[in-house]
Structures are given as C-alpha cells and as structure tokens.
Amino acid sequence: FFEMNINRFLENIKIFKYLIFIVFISTFIAITLNPHIIFAADLERLKGEKVKLTNEQNAILYNLNNIREEIDRTKHDLLSLESKINTLENQINNLELNIKKIEIELKNTIKILNEKAIELYKRKNNSFFQAVISPKDIITFFKNMNLFGYMMKQDSEAINNYIETKEELIETKLILEEKHEELNSYRDQYNSTYNSLLIKEAEYEKNLEEIKIQVARLENNLKEIEGRIKKIQSQYPNLNIVDEYRVLSTGYCPCPICCGKYSSGYTAIGLKAGHGVIAVDPKFITLRTKILIPGYGVAIAGDTGKKIRNNHIDIGFDNHLDALRYGVRFIYIYKIDK
C-alpha cells in the first residue's frame, strides 16, 4: 500500500512537470503570437497619450498656420516682383524701340547731309559758287555765306543730339537691365523659398492627418475602456473602479515548485502568498494597489517575481493544482481607488 502511494505520488509529480511544461509553452506561444498586446491599454496611459497627441496636434496646427501665412506673404512678394519685372521689361523694350528709332533718324540725317554734300559738289561751278560769288555787293556775299553756315550748323547739332540721346537711352537701358537681373535673382530666391514652404506645409498636413487618426483611435479605445469600467462598476457598486489594465495572467502558489525551494511563503511586502495576492511588475502596477479580477475577486498587488515584467501578472492560489488549472490567460483587471 505504501509503495503504491509512492508510485502514485511520483506519477503526480510527472503530471505536474508536464503541466508546467505545457503552461510554459502556452505562455511562450501566446507572447510570441500576440506581441502587440504585451503592453496594456490602460485608461490613465491612454488619457496621457491623448493629451500628448492633442498638444502635438496643436503645435502642428500652430506651425501650419505660420507656414501658410509665410506662404501668403511670399506669394504676395512674388507677385509684386513679377509686376516690377514686367514693368522693367516693358521699359527696356520701349528703350530698345527708341534706340532703333534714333538710329534710323540718325542714319537718315547723315544720309541727307551726304546727299547735300554730293549735290553741292556736283554744282560747285553753278549754284553754290554762284550763290556765294555772284552778288555784286559784299553784304549779299556775307549773307549767303552765313546762311550756308547756319544750315550746316543745324544739321551738325541734329546729329549730335541724336547721338547724345542714343547714348542716354543705352545707359538707361543698361541700368534697367542690371535692375532686371537683380529682380530675377530675388525672384529665384523667393521661388525657392516658396517651394520649400509648400513642402513643409505638405509634411505638416501629413503629420496632422496621422495624429488625427491616432487621436480618433485613442478616443475609440477610451470609450471601450470606459464602457467596460461602467459595466463592471455596476456589478460591484461598493467598489470605486478608476482604471483598467489588459494583462497576461498566470497562476502561482506558495509551493517550492512555484516560489523556489527556500521560499518562506511570504510576499515582497510581507503578506502570506496565496489567494488574494498577485505578483506584479512595480513599474506597471504599484505595490499595495487593490485590484479587482473578475471571476477571482479583489486582490492586493503584494508580490514580485523575476519573470513578472510589464503587464504580466501572477495570480495567487492556495494550492498548486489550482494554479496549474488556471493556465495562461489574457484578461482585463481593474484598479480600485483607495
């Protein structure tokens, strides 16, 4: 009988080992296949993220408005530059036309003078000399000479005026062309600035849309969490539920298999390990926090563990079999206000 009990005990030990192995494999598979749910979507964190995203959204809107104002100013400056450039181009074109006109008039004047000189040369023994030497008195002679000189002087002054006017027009044209080149350089700079601003505007708009999507997703998650909290609160009217966590949960008990050969059976804060106590990551859930676990009851976050990280919790049971039966589960737990 004693030997039979020993054999049965050893078989139970083997079963426990197999169960532990299955729990380990199940935990590994659950974590591997569901990496996105290792981090809890708790209410406080989501509210904090929403505030952060809202601040980012407001900052982007502020920068976007500034960019758009700068775009409008740059666009206005570009239009003003275009107007000035067009005016200068018209002035330069008019100057070129006037220069061509002066050149034609100068050419015609010189042609007329050449024709006069040729005509005078041809008639040197006739009209010209007759006009000069034929008068019988000296007074008429000088009158004819003065008239001829006056005519030559008038033609010479006309030529000089044409030349001076042409030079002035050319000088003015050069000044306008320099100004035109300067304005073109400014226009290139403004165009470059304008294009850069448009790129920034597009980037801000893209970021804004992405944040809007994130905010909308957060708001939906918050509504879901608040809805679940409200439902649980109605089932536990005597508890003040303030937050929700989605966690990976496993079971443990104070036995040597779960807590080690030299375990005292007491938790990190001095409580007796077992039902009503859970092991947590203190960075995730503060020790001594009261937690409601639907289907289990109220527990104290009173223990820690080397393998308990982030939102993984270990739920306390009074015996090893219950801990093994619990297995591995993703569950919602609820923080109770003190």
Sequence and secondary structure as in RCSB ss.txt:
>XXXX:A:sequence
FFEMNINRFLENIKIFKYLIFIVFISTFIAITLNPHIIFAADLERLKGEKVKLTNEQNAILYNLNNIREEIDRTK
HDLLSLESKINTLENQINNLELNIKKIEIELKNTIKILNEKAIELYKRKNNSFFQAVISPKDIITFFKNMNLFGY
MMKQDSEAINNYIETKEELIETKLILEEKHEELNSYRDQYNSTYNSLLIKEAEYEKNLEEIKIQVARLENNLKEI
EGRIKKIQSQYPNLNIVDEYRVLSTGYCPCPICCGKYSSGYTAIGLKAGHGVIAVDPKFITLRTKILIPGYGVAI
AGDTGKKIRNNHIDIGFDNHLDALRYGVRFIYIYKIDK
>XXXX:A:secstr
 HHHHHHHHHHHHHHHHHHHHHHHHHHHHHHHH GGGSS   HHHHHHHHHHHHHHHHHHHHHHHHHHHHHHHHH
HHHHHHHHHHHHHHHHHHHHHHHHHHHHHHHHHHHHHHHHHHHHHHHTTTTHHHHHHH  SSHHHHHHHHHHHHH
HHHHHHHHHHHHHHHHHHHHHHHHHHHHHHHHHHHHHHHHHHHHHHHHHHHHHHHHHHHHHHHHHHHHHHHHHHH
HHHHHHHHHH TTS EEEEEEEEEEEE SSHHHH TT  SB TTS BSSTTEEE  TTTS TT EEEETTTEEEE
EEE  TT  TTEEEEE SSHHHHHHH EEEEEEEEE  
